[in-house]
Amino acid sequence: MVFENGIIAVDANSNNGYDELKEYELKFNKVSDAKLNSNELLLGVASTSASTPEVSLYEVNEGFAKLTTFYGFKASIRYIDFSTDNYYLQCEDNLGEVQLFEIETSRLINTDVIDFDLEWLGEGLRTYSAIENVRKHYSADNKILSIVKLPGKPIIAVGDEVGTVRFYNYPNNGRDGYF
């Protein structure tokens, strides 16, 4: 469970209750987003520590083990997202600046040198060309608030400012928008 100041994991017990798993507990000043990658082996956490925005990656096998931390953001992080192949991490700050990192090397990637479309699990889908026809259904009066690809299904779920959740075919070819 993700809270403003931390993350905890719980496990069901035999008394129909829950036990906190202390090895899966993290404390932060302020968490702005947290996501698991597609194979659920990495946890990315966007937080603000001493007014410095950062994104940390953790292995989740035997508890949370920190792998690396990414810095260099100009504002607090709005969202993070993993590519479906688990090679890249995308981060967008509240100023709208998007940064792309290669997970294995922790390198910042210049998006001008990428000559292929990356497929994302969540918010990164906003920039993916395979949903261009979906974006046409929204406007400045009704913006996309959240977008998620359903694992193992050719479907994305999109939530908007009006409070509607719509399901679309993925990739979206423009002919049959809704699932």
C-alpha positions, 0 to 999 in steps of 0.5 A: 500500500502506498501512502503519502509518507511511505509504502508498506506491504501486508499479507493475509493471515489465518484470522482473516486479518493482515500482517505487516511485512516489515521487510517490505516497508519504506519511509519517505518525506513525500511520495508522489507516485509508485509503480511495479514493473511488468514482471513485478520484480522492480518497484519505482518510487517518486518522492521528494527528499529535502525539496529535491525530487528523486526516483528510486528503484528497488528490487522486491524479491526478499524485501525492498533493496535499493538499486539506484536513485535518479536525480536532476528533476526541476520539479516534483514528479507527476508520474513514473512508468516502466516500458513493457519490456522492463528496459526503460523508466519514464518520469514526468515532472509537474512542469511537463518535462519528460525524462527517459532512463535506461534501467540497467545502466541508470543512463539518461536517454536522449529521446531523439536517438530512439528510432522505435516506439516504446510501449508503456504500462501506464501514464507513459502510454499518453505519448505512445503513437498506438493510441493517437486515435484515443487522444482525439476523443479528449480535449482541453475541457475533458483531459485524460487523467489516468491511463493503464494497459491491462496486462495480457489483454489488448485493452487500455483503460482511460479515466477522464476529468468528467469521471468516465472510465472508457476501455479502448482496443490496444493498439488503437487503429481508429476504426473500433475505438471502444473495446 
